[in-house]
Amino acid sequence: MLETALVASTTFFATIGPLDVAALFAALTPNNTTRERRAIALKGTLIALGILLLFAVFGDSLLHLFGISLPALRTAGGILLLLIAIDMVFARSSGGVTTTEEENREATGKQDISVFPLATPLIAGPGTMGATILLVAGAEGDPATIGIVVGCLIAMLTATFALMLVAAQIQRFLGVTGLHVIARVFGVLLAALAVQFIFDGIAGSGLLAR
């Protein structure tokens, strides 16, 4: 159970990127009042939670609908997470866990950013959606394990919401270098987890036994 919690927490921290979300949130809401920022952050977090819970609940049904096996999901999810980890280690953005330049330009012209780009793709991005399906599917129907995964997801979203409320202070305290250092550390951990997912997927597929 502890291992499941550590894997889920590390994966969600890396794919959601609470510090990155907080930094971008501060950059996108410089003219909003404290009350407005709090409302936007809360709305965006709740919408992201709803999206990710849908993937947690119906992810397995989607796999069966499209005929995707769990080993295939583990391998594909591992590759996606590995790409995200590489971006984190080299401190670059590809759109997997953050917004693209085009999305940022569109967002700067919007008064309410809670749905886009905050809820998705900043919080509930493709990496987080894939990780949610992967972790829940990996629980293989065990209610306790699924509960731990969902609990870690909610905890990470709560932390993300809290960091958005103090985003400006965090930016000043850590600076760009500090944010990149933290991202690189978790990027290395995520890379190791991603490779393990790939190994498990290949082993579960039976390809090596043929």
HUNORMO-V759454 format. One record per residue. N is the residue number from 0. SS is DSSP state (~ for helix, > for strand, _ for the rest). PHI is phi as a letter, one per 40 degrees, with the letter a starting at -180 (none if undefined). PSI is psi in whole degrees, -180 to 180 (* if undefined). Layout:
n=[N,N]
ss=[SS,SS]
phi=[PHI,PHI]
psi=[PSI,PSI]
This chain:
n=[0,1,2,3,4,5,6,7,8,9,10,11,12,13,14,15,16,17,18,19,20,21,22,23,24,25,26,27,28,29,30,31,32,33,34,35,36,37,38,39,40,41,42,43,44,45,46,47,48,49,50,51,52,53,54,55,56,57,58,59,60,61,62,63,64,65,66,67,68,69,70,71,72,73,74,75,76,77,78,79,80,81,82,83,84,85,86,87,88,89,90,91,92,93,94,95,96,97,98,99,100,101,102,103,104,105,106,107,108,109,110,111,112,113,114,115,116,117,118,119,120,121,122,123,124,125,126,127,128,129,130,131,132,133,134,135,136,137,138,139,140,141,142,143,144,145,146,147,148,149,150,151,152,153,154,155,156,157,158,159,160,161,162,163,164,165,166,167,168,169,170,171,172,173,174,175,176,177,178,179,180,181,182,183,184,185,186,187,188,189,190,191,192,193,194,195,196,197,198,199,200,201,202,203,204,205,206,207,208,209]
ss=[_,~,~,~,~,~,~,~,~,~,~,~,~,~,~,~,_,~,~,~,~,~,~,~,~,~,~,~,_,_,_,_,_,~,~,~,~,~,~,~,~,~,~,~,~,~,~,~,~,~,~,~,~,~,~,~,~,~,~,~,~,~,~,~,~,_,_,_,_,~,~,~,~,~,~,~,~,~,~,~,~,~,~,~,~,~,~,~,~,_,_,_,_,_,_,_,_,_,_,_,~,~,~,~,~,~,~,~,_,_,_,_,_,~,~,~,~,~,~,~,~,~,~,_,_,~,~,~,~,~,~,~,~,~,~,~,~,~,_,_,_,_,~,~,~,~,~,~,~,~,~,~,~,~,~,~,~,~,~,~,~,~,~,~,~,_,~,~,~,~,~,~,~,~,~,~,~,~,~,~,~,~,~,~,~,~,~,~,~,~,~,~,~,~,~,~,~,~,~,~,~,~,~,~,~,_,~,~,~,_]
phi=[none,c,c,c,c,c,c,c,c,c,c,c,c,c,c,c,g,d,c,c,c,c,c,c,c,c,c,c,b,c,b,c,c,c,c,c,c,c,c,c,c,c,c,c,c,c,c,c,c,c,c,c,c,c,c,c,c,b,c,c,c,c,c,c,c,c,g,c,c,c,d,c,c,c,c,c,c,c,c,c,c,c,c,c,c,c,c,c,c,c,f,b,b,b,g,c,b,a,c,c,c,c,c,c,c,c,c,c,c,b,c,b,c,c,c,b,c,c,c,a,b,c,c,c,c,d,c,c,c,c,c,c,c,c,c,c,c,c,c,f,g,c,d,c,c,c,c,c,c,c,c,c,c,c,c,c,c,c,c,c,c,c,c,c,c,b,d,c,c,c,d,c,c,c,g,c,c,c,c,c,c,c,c,c,c,c,c,c,c,c,c,c,c,c,c,c,c,c,d,c,c,c,c,c,c,g,c,c,c,c]
psi=[-41,-40,-42,-44,-41,-44,-47,-44,-46,-43,-46,-36,-42,-41,-36,-43,64,-39,-40,-42,-45,-42,-45,-36,-43,-38,-29,-11,44,-24,3,151,169,-41,-42,-43,-40,-44,-43,-44,-43,-46,-45,-41,-43,-40,-43,-41,-44,-43,-48,-33,-34,-42,-35,-39,-45,3,-42,-39,-37,-38,-46,-37,-40,4,35,126,160,-42,-39,-41,-43,-43,-48,-43,-38,-40,-44,-46,-34,-41,-41,-42,-41,-42,-40,-43,-39,8,52,160,135,-3,-5,-38,7,-174,156,171,-38,-41,-38,-42,-40,-38,-34,-19,4,141,-38,107,11,-40,-57,128,8,-61,-47,129,4,-53,-59,71,178,-36,-43,-39,-47,-41,-38,-48,-44,-47,-41,-42,-36,-19,-17,42,2,115,-39,-44,-42,-40,-39,-44,-48,-39,-43,-37,-48,-42,-41,-37,-37,-42,-39,-44,-45,-40,-34,-32,-25,31,-45,-43,-39,-42,-45,-36,-49,-38,174,-42,-43,-43,-40,-37,-46,-43,-40,-41,-48,-25,-40,-44,-42,-37,-43,-42,-41,-44,-38,-39,-42,-45,-45,-40,-44,-42,-41,-20,-21,4,-36,-18,-9,*]
